[in-house]
Amino acid sequence: MSQEILDFVPSSCELLGLGEPTHTEPAFGWLRNEFLARLAAGGFRSIALETGRTAALLVDDYVQGGPHDLDTVMRDGFTHGWGEKDHFRALVTWMRDHNEKRPPADRLTFHGFDAATENYNAPSPRRHLEHARDHLGLDVDFAGLLGDDERWHRTEAIMDYTESPGASPGARQARVVADDMLVRLYAQAPEGPRADWIRAKTHLTTGIGLLRYHAEAAVPRADPRDRMVVLLGVRDVLMAENLFDIRDVEARRGRTFVFAHNAHLQKNPSTWKMGDRAVTWHGAGSIIASLWGERYAFIAASLGRSRAVGLADPDPGTYEGRLGFSTWGLTTDLPEGATRTDTTPQQGYFPLTPATLDGADALLHVGDPDA
């Protein structure tokens, strides 16, 4: 066991994924912050988090010394409500302080790599497509093609295909136009600042991703679980594409640290129990590992007991129970055991499974956050 994350970074790794088994235990966020400081000393130059990619542009502007105030950044620069959590605020504050006296090549950059969606709702792609349109100097009426933003954002638009605008004539036309815009954007790459081009591409690919997501939501499917497994897969495909783009941007500067739920980063297919049925899909980590091999490393994470989550001590025969760390630690000695069964969906904790552990390069276990 060790508490030094640099001991667990393979030399071949350029993208290091650290999972968390639940979003409700803050210990993982605080450890993420400490790990980033250590990884930065070891040559990492960027972090990518499970938050919307375009929203995160505001956070990166701030940590590079931009003029925004911190409260605005935490409110508008994060999706999923992450900006309300203290460990995210501490991360952003530390990154700005870290960067203040460093040259651009040595500064840390902040990325979101999530699609601009939640599982049960997704916004209109209009504003993202309009950003790219304006960058290219085109005259395209996306508001006319896509209609009112609110009809896209409603939960019904995702859960009921008859309510979805994703297959409307305007949406189909917008996808064709957006694809043409991507070709034009690449054609104009030599003509302007690289940073402006990257920002325009980020907005454009976000808009195209939302059009894809809504198009899948518009497909008739009798079982809502069939709908969700497809949409979960689409979201993770978009995550993987975003990570590939981020590495393309960061490759000349240094390695990238990625932090998200285990289900998004593990190297094997992910599973989610929906009622009496388990649905399975390929997460972003599974996709990246299949294409990049040793260039991607994954550290899984697990939890023993937790007041925040409502978890008691795990059974000694489970994976978590066999680890036995009194506080927390990192190890490559992956345990043998059984999947714990003392959790409920309401707790939001995903116990260790063979799929999570198989292929993991190491394991972070938090035995007792209060200790």
C-alpha positions in Angstrom: 0.0 0.0 0.0 1.1 3.5 -0.7 -0.3 7.1 -0.6 1.9 8.4 -3.4 0.0 8.4 -6.7 3.1 8.9 -8.8 4.2 5.4 -7.8 1.2 4.1 -9.8 1.6 6.0 -13.1 3.0 3.6 -15.8 5.7 5.2 -18.0 3.6 4.5 -21.1 0.6 6.4 -19.7 -0.4 9.7 -21.2 -4.0 9.6 -19.9 -4.5 8.6 -16.3 -8.1 7.9 -15.2 -9.0 7.9 -11.5 -12.5 6.6 -10.8 -14.8 7.3 -7.9 -17.5 4.8 -6.9 -20.0 7.4 -5.8 -20.5 11.1 -6.3 -21.7 11.6 -2.7 -18.6 10.9 -0.6 -16.5 14.1 -0.7 -13.3 12.3 0.4 -12.7 11.3 -3.3 -12.9 14.9 -4.4 -10.4 16.0 -1.7 -8.0 13.2 -2.6 -8.3 14.2 -6.3 -7.2 17.7 -5.4 -4.1 16.4 -3.6 -3.3 13.9 -6.3 -3.4 16.7 -8.9 -0.8 18.7 -7.0 1.5 15.6 -6.9 0.9 14.8 -10.5 1.7 18.3 -11.6 5.1 18.0 -9.9 5.6 14.8 -12.0 4.9 16.4 -15.4 1.1 16.3 -15.7 -0.2 19.6 -17.2 -4.0 19.2 -17.4 -7.0 17.8 -15.6 -10.3 16.6 -17.2 -13.4 16.2 -15.0 -16.9 14.8 -15.5 -18.5 18.1 -16.2 -19.8 19.7 -19.5 -17.0 20.5 -21.9 -18.1 23.9 -23.1 -19.1 25.1 -19.6 -15.6 24.2 -18.4 -14.1 26.7 -20.8 -15.0 29.4 -18.3 -13.2 27.6 -15.5 -10.1 27.3 -17.6 -10.2 31.0 -18.5 -10.3 31.7 -14.7 -7.4 29.4 -13.7 -5.3 30.9 -16.5 -5.8 34.3 -14.7 -8.9 35.6 -16.4 -11.0 38.4 -15.0 -14.1 36.5 -13.9 -15.0 36.3 -10.2 -14.9 32.9 -8.5 -18.6 32.8 -7.6 -19.6 33.3 -11.3 -17.1 30.6 -12.4 -18.5 28.1 -9.9 -22.1 28.8 -10.9 -21.7 28.9 -14.7 -18.5 26.8 -15.3 -19.8 23.5 -13.9 -22.7 21.2 -14.9 -24.3 18.6 -12.7 -24.2 20.9 -9.7 -20.5 20.3 -9.1 -19.8 24.0 -8.6 -21.7 23.9 -5.3 -19.2 21.5 -3.7 -16.4 22.8 -1.6 -13.7 20.4 -3.0 -14.4 21.7 -6.5 -14.1 25.3 -5.3 -10.9 24.5 -3.6 -9.6 22.8 -6.8 -10.3 25.9 -8.9 -8.8 28.2 -6.3 -5.6 26.1 -6.0 -5.2 25.9 -9.8 -5.4 29.6 -10.3 -2.8 30.2 -7.5 -0.6 27.4 -8.9 -0.6 29.0 -12.4 -0.1 32.6 -11.3 3.7 32.7 -11.5 4.3 30.1 -14.1 4.8 30.5 -17.8 2.0 29.2 -20.1 3.9 26.0 -21.0 4.0 25.0 -17.3 0.5 26.0 -16.3 -2.3 23.5 -15.6 -5.3 23.6 -17.8 -8.8 22.6 -16.8 -11.1 20.6 -19.0 -14.6 19.2 -18.8 -15.0 16.0 -20.9 -18.7 15.2 -20.3 -21.3 15.7 -22.9 -23.6 18.6 -22.3 -26.3 16.2 -21.0 -27.8 14.6 -18.0 -29.2 11.1 -18.5 -32.8 12.3 -18.5 -32.5 15.7 -20.1 -30.3 17.5 -22.7 -30.4 21.1 -23.8 -30.8 22.5 -27.2 -27.7 22.6 -29.4 -28.6 26.0 -30.7 -26.1 28.2 -28.8 -23.2 25.9 -29.5 -23.9 25.8 -33.2 -24.3 29.6 -33.3 -20.9 30.1 -31.6 -19.2 28.0 -34.4 -21.4 29.7 -37.1 -20.3 33.2 -35.9 -16.6 32.1 -35.8 -16.9 31.0 -39.4 -18.8 34.1 -40.4 -21.8 32.2 -41.8 -25.4 33.1 -42.2 -27.4 30.2 -40.8 -30.7 30.6 -38.9 -30.3 27.8 -36.3 -33.1 29.4 -34.1 -35.5 28.9 -37.1 -34.3 25.3 -37.7 -34.4 24.2 -34.1 -37.2 26.2 -32.5 -37.7 27.1 -28.9 -34.9 25.9 -26.6 -37.3 24.7 -23.9 -38.8 22.0 -26.0 -35.4 20.4 -26.2 -34.6 20.6 -22.5 -37.7 18.9 -21.1 -37.4 15.4 -19.6 -40.3 14.3 -21.9 -38.1 15.0 -24.9 -35.7 12.3 -23.8 -38.1 9.8 -22.3 -41.0 10.0 -24.8 -40.0 9.7 -28.5 -43.2 11.4 -29.5 -42.2 14.5 -27.6 -38.6 14.6 -28.9 -37.5 17.3 -31.4 -34.5 15.2 -32.4 -36.0 13.8 -35.6 -37.8 16.9 -36.8 -37.0 18.2 -40.3 -35.2 21.2 -38.7 -33.0 19.0 -36.5 -32.1 16.8 -39.5 -31.2 19.9 -41.5 -29.1 21.3 -38.6 -27.1 18.0 -38.5 -26.3 18.3 -42.2 -25.3 22.0 -41.8 -23.2 21.3 -38.7 -21.3 18.5 -40.5 -20.5 20.9 -43.4 -19.4 23.5 -40.8 -16.9 21.1 -39.3 -15.3 20.6 -42.7 -15.2 24.4 -43.2 -13.7 24.8 -39.7 -10.8 22.5 -40.6 -10.3 24.2 -43.9 -9.9 27.5 -42.1 -7.6 26.2 -39.3 -4.5 27.9 -40.7 -6.1 31.3 -40.9 -6.5 32.3 -37.2 -5.3 31.9 -33.6 -5.2 28.2 -32.5 -7.0 29.0 -29.3 -10.0 30.5 -31.1 -10.2 27.5 -33.4 -10.1 25.1 -30.5 -12.9 26.9 -28.8 -15.0 27.0 -31.9 -14.5 23.3 -32.5 -15.4 22.5 -28.9 -18.7 24.3 -29.3 -19.4 22.8 -32.7 -18.7 19.2 -31.6 -20.8 19.8 -28.5 -23.7 20.9 -30.7 -23.3 17.9 -33.0 -23.2 15.6 -30.0 -26.4 17.1 -28.7 -28.0 16.6 -32.1 -26.9 12.9 -32.0 -28.2 12.4 -28.4 -31.6 13.9 -29.3 -31.8 11.9 -32.5 -31.4 8.7 -30.5 -34.1 9.9 -28.1 -36.5 10.3 -31.0 -36.2 6.6 -32.0 -39.3 4.5 -30.9 -38.4 1.9 -28.3 -41.0 -0.1 -26.4 -39.0 -0.6 -23.2 -37.7 2.6 -21.5 -34.6 0.6 -20.4 -33.7 0.0 -24.0 -33.8 3.8 -24.5 -31.6 4.4 -21.6 -28.9 1.9 -22.4 -28.6 3.5 -25.9 -28.4 7.0 -24.5 -25.9 5.9 -21.8 -23.7 4.5 -24.6 -24.0 7.7 -26.7 -23.1 9.9 -23.7 -19.9 7.8 -23.1 -19.0 7.8 -26.8 -19.2 11.6 -26.6 -17.0 11.5 -23.5 -14.4 9.4 -25.3 -14.4 11.7 -28.3 -13.9 14.7 -25.9 -10.9 13.0 -24.2 -9.3 12.2 -27.6 -9.7 15.9 -28.5 -8.3 17.0 -25.2 -5.3 14.9 -25.6 -4.8 16.3 -29.1 -4.7 19.7 -27.5 -2.5 18.8 -24.6 -0.1 16.3 -26.2 2.7 18.8 -26.6 2.5 20.0 -23.0 2.2 17.0 -20.8 0.0 14.2 -19.6 -3.6 14.5 -18.5 -5.3 13.4 -15.3 -9.0 12.3 -15.7 -11.4 12.0 -12.8 -15.0 10.6 -13.1 -17.2 7.8 -11.9 -15.7 4.3 -12.2 -18.5 3.4 -14.6 -17.2 6.0 -17.1 -13.5 5.1 -16.8 -13.2 1.4 -16.2 -11.7 -0.7 -19.0 -14.6 -3.2 -19.2 -18.3 -2.7 -20.1 -20.3 -0.9 -17.4 -23.5 -2.1 -15.8 -26.4 -0.3 -14.2 -29.3 -2.0 -12.4 -32.7 -0.6 -13.6 -35.4 -2.3 -11.7 -35.2 -6.0 -12.2 -32.8 -5.7 -15.2 -29.2 -4.8 -15.5 -28.2 -2.8 -18.6 -24.7 -2.8 -20.0 -22.8 -0.5 -22.3 -19.3 0.5 -23.2 -18.0 3.4 -21.1 -15.5 6.0 -22.2 -12.7 4.1 -20.5 -13.6 0.9 -22.3 -13.5 2.6 -25.6 -10.2 4.4 -25.0 -8.5 1.3 -23.6 -9.5 -0.7 -26.7 -8.0 1.9 -29.0 -5.0 3.2 -27.0 -3.8 0.2 -25.0 -1.1 1.1 -22.5 -1.4 4.8 -23.3 -4.4 4.8 -21.0 -4.2 3.7 -17.3 -7.1 3.4 -14.9 -7.1 3.5 -11.1 -10.4 2.2 -9.8 -11.8 3.4 -6.4 -13.8 1.8 -3.6 -15.2 2.7 -0.3 -15.5 0.9 3.0 -17.8 2.7 5.5 -19.1 6.2 5.0 -21.5 8.5 7.0 -22.0 10.7 4.0 -23.2 7.7 1.9 -24.8 5.8 4.7 -22.5 2.7 4.3 -21.6 0.5 7.3 -18.5 -1.7 7.4 -18.4 -4.1 4.5 -18.7 -7.9 4.9 -15.2 -9.3 5.4 -15.7 -11.6 2.4 -16.3 -8.8 -0.1 -13.7 -7.0 -2.2 -14.0 -3.9 0.0 -13.9 -6.0 3.2 -10.7 -7.7 2.2 -8.8 -4.5 1.7 -8.8 -3.5 5.3 -7.3 0.0 5.0 -8.0 2.0 8.2 -8.0 5.3 6.3 -7.1 5.2 2.6 -4.4 3.9 0.3 -3.4 2.9 -3.2 -2.4 -0.6 -4.1 -1.8 -2.9 -7.1 -2.7 -5.9 -5.0 -6.2 -6.2 -6.3 -8.4 -8.2 -3.9 -10.3 -11.4 -4.5 -13.7 -11.7 -3.0 -17.4 -11.1 -3.6 -19.4 -8.1 -4.6 -21.0 -6.4 -1.6 -24.7 -6.6 -1.3 -25.4 -4.2 1.6 -25.9 -1.2 -0.7 -29.1 0.4 -2.1 -29.6 2.4 -5.4 -30.6 5.4 -3.3 -27.1 5.5 -1.7 -25.5 5.9 -5.1 -22.6 3.6 -4.3 -21.4 1.2 -7.0 -19.6 -1.7 -5.3 -16.5 -3.2 -6.8 -17.2 -5.9 -9.4 -14.9 -8.1 -11.5 -15.6 -5.8 -14.5 -14.3 -2.8 -12.5 -11.2 -4.6 -11.2 -10.3 -6.5 -14.3 -7.8 -4.4 -16.2 -7.4 -1.8 -13.5 -3.8 -0.7 -13.1 -4.3 0.0 -9.4 -7.0 0.6 -6.8 -7.7 3.5 -4.5 -9.6 2.4 -1.4 -11.0 4.8 1.2 -11.7 2.6 4.3 -13.2 5.3 6.5 -13.3 9.0 5.4 -13.9 10.1 9.0 -10.7 8.4 10.2 
